[in-house]
């Protein structure tokens, strides 16, 4: 019988690599650990754990960080993942600004930068991306070539067949057919592109309310209404990247709008978008607080309504919950998810009172009964999700010691 070749599952080389990765993941989860603790958590003997740590230290993947002072018995050497083993970057792009961040391989953010863009729409998207990226890289004390991977989050999605951005006509300068090729030529590292709401789902799955869940729907409500679909633990993007563009979805109670991508309205957005909150408040005679825009108005109105015991504020919350549940009922009937995550600043403003109303209304409209939760990653969730996506791919590459 032929012998195993290098890299074949079950060979010592592959088993060592599996043990190495298990140890690195434990160090990421728990922080600095001693050789003895790593041995207990992995089930490895002390000599094998020592060999593992020596191997990872020689590869530059772990570093000695001190000793277990203050504990009974002799102090033990502690080891941690070498934070400088790799760096990743993420960009969150909107029409008004680009947020950029750089994180080390442990996930700690080491550099941030914000590029305001409203008055710079004549400039190419390539120039804006590189300026924002370089700003974050400089803030991290690095140079561009130190970054192993970049993930860029945008509204809409890049069609995998054509490479062109779809479903985001409001993002100026991002629709040139050569854009992705130009960015690839300008940047020295792999660059990936993802829909912004999909990245929020990544953040919630890795860090927030969807941890441990393989099948869930995330509903996002800020300037627009969108969804992310996670099926079998993986994002479902659709044939053209348009899965989750539910703002266009026809629903009962909203006018049927044709050529929705041209008029950029219609369907679920007209029933449960943030602008609906202000319209409903005015109909109910609720004073609308002064705010820069309808999103900020909706946040203020729903925050006050969630704290109210009754009256027109309660009716505002109930009507908005019915609109949300109407669209969610169609999604639940089709997907039967385990969980629905409500997020974005508008839904977060309604908080638990809004969630409870949507849960109750959805139970009346759909046969499946998924659990509803409010999203837990509230601070820059698109950027956080982009970093998590970049980190996952980069760790798979950098932590692979079988090569």
C-alpha positions as CSV (number, residue, x, y, z in Angstrom):
1,X,0.0,0.0,0.0
2,X,1.3,3.4,-0.9
3,X,2.5,5.6,2.0
4,X,1.0,8.9,2.9
5,X,2.3,12.0,1.0
6,X,3.2,15.3,2.8
7,X,0.0,17.2,3.6
8,X,-2.2,14.1,3.6
9,X,-4.7,14.1,6.5
10,X,-3.5,12.0,9.4
11,X,0.2,12.5,8.7
12,X,2.4,13.9,11.5
13,X,2.9,17.1,9.6
14,X,-0.9,17.7,9.3
15,X,-1.5,16.7,12.9
16,X,1.1,19.1,14.1
17,X,-0.5,21.9,12.1
18,X,-3.9,21.0,13.6
19,X,-2.5,21.2,17.1
20,X,-0.7,24.5,16.3
21,X,-3.9,26.0,15.1
22,X,-5.9,24.8,18.1
23,X,-3.3,26.3,20.4
24,X,-3.3,29.6,18.5
25,X,-7.1,29.8,18.7
26,X,-7.1,29.1,22.4
27,X,-4.6,31.9,22.9
28,X,-6.8,34.3,20.9
29,X,-9.8,33.3,23.0
30,X,-8.2,33.2,26.5
31,X,-5.2,35.5,26.2
32,X,-1.8,34.6,27.6
33,X,-1.5,31.0,28.8
34,X,1.1,28.8,30.3
35,X,2.5,25.7,28.7
36,X,0.7,23.6,31.3
37,X,-2.6,25.3,30.6
38,X,-2.3,24.9,26.9
39,X,-1.5,21.2,27.4
40,X,-4.7,20.7,29.5
41,X,-6.9,22.6,27.1
42,X,-5.6,20.8,24.0
43,X,-5.1,17.4,25.6
44,X,-1.4,17.4,24.7
45,X,1.4,16.1,27.0
46,X,3.8,18.6,28.5
47,X,6.7,17.6,26.2
48,X,4.4,17.9,23.1
49,X,3.0,21.3,24.3
50,X,6.6,22.5,24.8
51,X,7.6,21.4,21.3
52,X,4.5,23.1,19.9
53,X,5.2,26.4,21.7
54,X,8.9,26.3,20.6
55,X,7.7,25.7,17.0
56,X,5.3,28.6,17.1
57,X,7.7,30.9,18.8
58,X,10.4,30.1,16.1
59,X,7.8,30.9,13.4
60,X,7.0,34.3,14.9
61,X,3.4,33.4,15.8
62,X,3.7,33.4,19.6
63,X,5.8,35.4,22.1
64,X,6.6,35.0,25.7
65,X,4.8,37.7,27.7
66,X,5.8,37.2,31.3
67,X,5.1,34.8,34.1
68,X,2.2,33.7,36.4
69,X,3.1,35.9,39.3
70,X,1.0,35.9,42.4
71,X,0.0,32.3,42.2
72,X,1.1,29.4,44.5
73,X,4.1,27.5,43.4
74,X,6.9,28.4,40.9
75,X,6.1,31.1,38.3
76,X,5.3,29.7,34.9
77,X,6.1,31.3,31.6
78,X,3.1,32.7,29.7
79,X,2.7,32.8,26.0
80,X,0.5,34.9,23.7
81,X,-0.2,35.3,20.0
82,X,2.3,37.7,18.4
83,X,0.1,40.6,17.6
84,X,2.5,41.8,14.9
85,X,2.4,38.5,13.0
86,X,-0.1,40.1,10.6
87,X,-2.3,43.1,10.1
88,X,-5.6,43.6,8.2
89,X,-7.6,46.7,7.2
90,X,-11.3,47.4,6.7
91,X,-13.2,50.2,5.1
92,X,-16.8,51.2,5.6
93,X,-17.9,53.3,2.6
94,X,-21.0,55.6,2.5
95,X,-21.8,58.5,0.2
96,X,-20.6,61.0,2.9
97,X,-17.5,59.4,4.3
98,X,-15.1,56.4,4.4
99,X,-14.2,54.9,7.8
100,X,-11.0,52.9,7.8
101,X,-9.4,50.8,10.5
102,X,-6.3,48.6,10.9
103,X,-6.2,45.7,13.3
104,X,-3.4,43.3,14.3
105,X,-3.9,39.6,14.1
106,X,-5.4,39.4,17.6
107,X,-8.3,41.7,16.5
108,X,-7.1,44.8,18.4
109,X,-7.6,48.0,16.4
110,X,-4.4,49.8,16.1
111,X,-5.2,52.6,13.7
112,X,-8.3,54.5,12.6
113,X,-9.1,57.2,10.0
114,X,-12.2,59.0,8.7
115,X,-12.2,60.6,5.3
116,X,-15.2,63.0,4.7
117,X,-16.3,62.7,1.1
118,X,-19.4,64.8,0.2
119,X,-17.4,67.6,-1.4
120,X,-15.0,65.2,-3.2
121,X,-17.4,63.3,-5.4
122,X,-15.5,64.3,-8.5
123,X,-12.5,62.4,-7.3
124,X,-12.1,58.7,-8.3
125,X,-13.2,56.1,-5.8
126,X,-9.7,54.6,-6.1
127,X,-8.1,57.8,-4.8
128,X,-10.6,58.0,-1.9
129,X,-10.0,54.4,-0.9
130,X,-6.2,54.7,-1.0
131,X,-6.3,58.0,1.0
132,X,-8.6,56.5,3.7
133,X,-6.5,53.3,3.9
134,X,-3.2,55.1,4.1
135,X,-4.6,57.4,6.8
136,X,-5.5,54.3,9.0
137,X,-2.2,52.6,8.2
138,X,-0.2,55.7,9.2
139,X,-2.2,56.0,12.4
140,X,-1.2,52.4,13.2
141,X,2.5,53.3,12.6
142,X,2.7,50.9,9.6
143,X,3.2,51.2,5.9
144,X,0.8,49.9,3.2
145,X,2.7,46.8,2.5
146,X,2.4,45.7,6.2
147,X,-1.3,45.0,5.6
148,X,-2.1,41.4,4.6
149,X,-5.7,41.9,3.4
150,X,-8.4,44.6,3.0
151,X,-12.1,44.1,3.2
152,X,-14.3,47.0,1.8
153,X,-17.9,47.3,2.8
154,X,-20.3,49.2,0.6
155,X,-24.0,49.6,0.1
156,X,-25.3,47.3,-2.6
157,X,-23.1,44.5,-4.0
158,X,-20.6,43.9,-6.7
159,X,-22.0,41.6,-9.3
160,X,-19.6,38.6,-9.5
161,X,-20.4,38.2,-13.2
162,X,-19.7,41.8,-14.3
163,X,-17.6,43.2,-11.4
164,X,-19.9,46.3,-11.3
165,X,-21.7,47.7,-8.2
166,X,-25.4,47.1,-8.2
167,X,-28.3,48.2,-5.9
168,X,-26.4,51.4,-4.8
169,X,-27.0,54.2,-7.3
170,X,-26.5,56.7,-4.5
171,X,-22.8,55.9,-4.1
172,X,-21.0,58.2,-6.6
173,X,-17.9,57.2,-8.4
174,X,-18.2,53.5,-7.6
175,X,-19.9,52.3,-10.8
176,X,-17.1,52.3,-13.3
177,X,-16.6,48.9,-14.9
178,X,-12.8,49.1,-14.4
179,X,-13.0,50.0,-10.7
180,X,-12.1,46.7,-9.2
181,X,-9.2,46.2,-11.7
182,X,-7.9,49.7,-10.8
183,X,-8.0,49.0,-7.1
184,X,-6.3,45.7,-7.6
185,X,-3.5,47.4,-9.5
186,X,-3.1,50.2,-6.9
187,X,-3.1,48.0,-3.7
188,X,-0.4,45.4,-3.0
189,X,-2.6,43.1,-0.9
190,X,-5.7,41.0,-1.6
191,X,-8.8,43.2,-1.6
192,X,-12.3,41.8,-0.9
193,X,-15.7,43.6,-1.3
194,X,-18.8,42.9,0.7
195,X,-22.3,44.3,1.2
196,X,-22.4,46.5,4.3
197,X,-25.4,44.7,5.8
198,X,-23.8,41.3,5.2
199,X,-20.8,42.6,7.2
200,X,-23.1,43.6,10.1
201,X,-24.2,39.9,10.1
202,X,-20.6,38.8,10.2
203,X,-20.1,41.0,13.3
204,X,-23.2,39.7,15.0
205,X,-22.3,36.1,14.2
206,X,-18.7,36.4,15.5
207,X,-19.1,38.9,18.3
208,X,-22.8,39.6,19.0
209,X,-26.3,38.4,19.3
210,X,-26.0,35.6,16.6
211,X,-23.0,33.8,18.1
212,X,-23.6,30.1,17.9
213,X,-26.3,30.4,15.3
214,X,-26.0,28.8,11.8
215,X,-29.3,30.0,10.3
216,X,-30.5,33.6,10.9
217,X,-31.8,36.7,9.2
218,X,-30.5,40.1,10.1
219,X,-32.7,43.1,9.4
220,X,-30.9,46.5,9.2
221,X,-32.7,49.9,9.3
222,X,-30.9,53.2,9.0
223,X,-30.8,55.3,5.8
224,X,-32.2,52.2,4.0
225,X,-33.8,48.9,4.9
226,X,-31.8,45.8,4.1
227,X,-31.3,42.2,5.3
228,X,-28.5,39.7,5.5
229,X,-29.2,35.9,5.2
230,X,-27.0,33.4,6.9
231,X,-27.8,29.8,5.9
232,X,-25.8,26.8,7.2
233,X,-23.4,29.2,8.8
234,X,-22.5,31.0,5.6
235,X,-23.7,34.2,4.0
236,X,-26.1,33.8,1.2
237,X,-25.4,36.5,-1.4
238,X,-27.5,35.4,-4.3
239,X,-26.6,35.1,-8.0
240,X,-25.9,38.8,-8.5
241,X,-25.1,39.7,-4.9
242,X,-28.6,41.0,-4.4
243,X,-29.9,38.6,-1.8
244,X,-31.2,40.7,1.1
245,X,-32.2,43.8,-0.9
246,X,-35.5,43.6,0.8
247,X,-36.2,47.3,0.7
248,X,-37.6,46.6,-2.8
249,X,-39.7,43.6,-1.7
250,X,-43.4,44.0,-2.5
251,X,-45.5,43.8,0.6
252,X,-49.2,44.2,1.6
253,X,-49.9,47.8,2.5
254,X,-47.3,49.4,0.3
255,X,-47.9,50.6,-3.3
256,X,-46.7,48.3,-6.0
257,X,-43.8,50.2,-7.6
258,X,-42.4,49.1,-11.0
259,X,-38.8,49.6,-12.1
260,X,-37.8,49.9,-8.4
261,X,-34.0,50.1,-9.1
262,X,-34.6,53.3,-11.2
263,X,-36.9,55.0,-8.7
264,X,-35.0,53.5,-5.8
265,X,-38.1,53.2,-3.7
266,X,-41.2,51.0,-3.2
267,X,-42.2,47.9,-1.3
268,X,-40.9,47.1,2.2
269,X,-39.0,50.4,2.4
270,X,-42.2,52.4,2.1
271,X,-43.9,50.3,4.8
272,X,-41.1,50.1,7.4
273,X,-38.2,52.4,6.4
274,X,-37.0,55.0,8.8
275,X,-38.9,57.8,7.0
276,X,-42.2,56.0,7.9
277,X,-41.7,56.8,11.6
278,X,-41.8,60.6,11.0
279,X,-44.8,60.3,8.7
280,X,-46.7,58.2,11.2
281,X,-45.8,60.5,14.1
282,X,-47.2,63.5,12.3
283,X,-50.5,61.6,11.6
284,X,-50.8,60.8,15.3
285,X,-50.1,64.4,16.3
286,X,-46.8,63.6,18.0
287,X,-44.3,66.5,17.8
288,X,-41.3,65.7,15.7
289,X,-38.1,66.8,17.4
290,X,-35.7,69.0,15.3
291,X,-33.0,66.7,13.8
292,X,-30.6,66.8,10.8
293,X,-32.6,64.2,8.9
294,X,-35.4,61.6,9.0
295,X,-33.1,58.9,10.4
296,X,-32.2,61.1,13.4
297,X,-35.9,62.0,13.7
298,X,-36.9,58.3,13.7
299,X,-34.3,57.5,16.4
300,X,-35.6,60.3,18.7
301,X,-39.2,59.4,18.2
302,X,-38.8,55.6,18.7
303,X,-36.6,56.2,21.7
304,X,-39.3,58.3,23.3
305,X,-42.0,55.9,22.3
306,X,-40.2,53.0,23.8
307,X,-40.1,54.8,27.2
308,X,-43.8,55.8,27.0
309,X,-46.5,53.8,28.9
310,X,-49.3,54.4,26.3
311,X,-51.0,57.1,24.3
312,X,-50.0,58.1,20.7
313,X,-46.4,57.1,21.3
314,X,-47.4,53.5,22.0
315,X,-49.6,53.5,18.9
316,X,-46.6,54.8,16.9
317,X,-44.5,51.9,18.1
318,X,-47.3,49.4,17.4
319,X,-47.8,50.6,13.8
320,X,-44.1,50.5,13.1
321,X,-43.9,47.0,14.5
322,X,-46.7,45.9,12.3
323,X,-45.0,47.2,9.2
324,X,-41.7,45.5,10.2
325,X,-43.5,42.2,10.9
326,X,-45.4,42.3,7.6
327,X,-42.1,42.2,5.6
328,X,-40.5,39.8,8.0
329,X,-43.4,37.3,7.6
330,X,-42.6,36.8,3.9
331,X,-38.9,36.2,4.8
332,X,-39.8,33.8,7.6
333,X,-42.2,31.8,5.3
334,X,-39.4,31.4,2.7
335,X,-36.4,30.8,4.9
336,X,-37.7,29.5,8.3
337,X,-34.7,30.9,10.2
338,X,-33.7,30.0,13.7
339,X,-33.2,33.7,14.7
340,X,-33.9,37.2,13.5
341,X,-31.6,40.0,14.6
342,X,-33.0,43.5,14.5
343,X,-30.3,46.2,14.2
344,X,-29.3,49.5,12.8
345,X,-29.8,52.7,14.8
346,X,-33.5,53.0,14.1
347,X,-34.4,49.5,15.3
348,X,-31.9,49.8,18.2
349,X,-33.8,53.0,19.3
350,X,-37.0,51.1,19.6
351,X,-35.1,48.5,21.8
352,X,-36.9,45.8,23.7
353,X,-40.4,47.4,23.5
354,X,-40.3,47.4,19.7
355,X,-38.8,43.9,19.6
356,X,-41.5,42.5,21.8
357,X,-44.2,44.0,19.6
358,X,-42.6,42.7,16.4
359,X,-42.3,39.2,17.9
360,X,-45.9,39.2,18.9
361,X,-47.1,40.5,15.5
362,X,-44.9,38.0,13.6
363,X,-46.4,35.1,15.6
364,X,-49.8,36.1,14.1
365,X,-48.5,36.4,10.5
366,X,-46.1,33.5,10.1
367,X,-46.3,29.8,10.9
368,X,-42.6,29.4,11.9
369,X,-41.7,31.1,15.2
370,X,-38.1,32.3,15.1
371,X,-36.8,34.1,18.1
372,X,-36.2,37.9,17.7
373,X,-33.3,39.7,19.3
374,X,-31.8,43.2,19.2
375,X,-28.3,43.4,17.7
376,X,-25.5,43.6,20.2
377,X,-22.7,45.2,18.0
378,X,-23.8,48.8,18.0
379,X,-20.5,50.6,17.5
380,X,-19.5,50.8,13.8
381,X,-20.8,47.3,13.0
382,X,-20.0,47.4,9.3
383,X,-16.4,48.2,10.0
384,X,-16.2,45.6,12.8
385,X,-17.7,43.0,10.5
386,X,-15.2,43.9,7.7
387,X,-12.3,43.5,10.2
388,X,-13.6,40.1,11.4
389,X,-13.9,38.9,7.8
390,X,-10.4,40.0,7.0
391,X,-9.1,38.5,10.2
392,X,-10.7,35.1,9.5
393,X,-9.1,34.7,6.1
394,X,-5.7,36.1,7.2
395,X,-5.5,33.8,10.2
396,X,-6.2,30.8,8.0
397,X,-3.2,31.8,5.9
398,X,-0.8,33.0,8.6
399,X,-1.6,30.3,11.1
400,X,-1.2,27.5,8.6
401,X,2.1,25.8,9.7
402,X,1.7,22.7,7.4
403,X,3.3,24.5,4.5
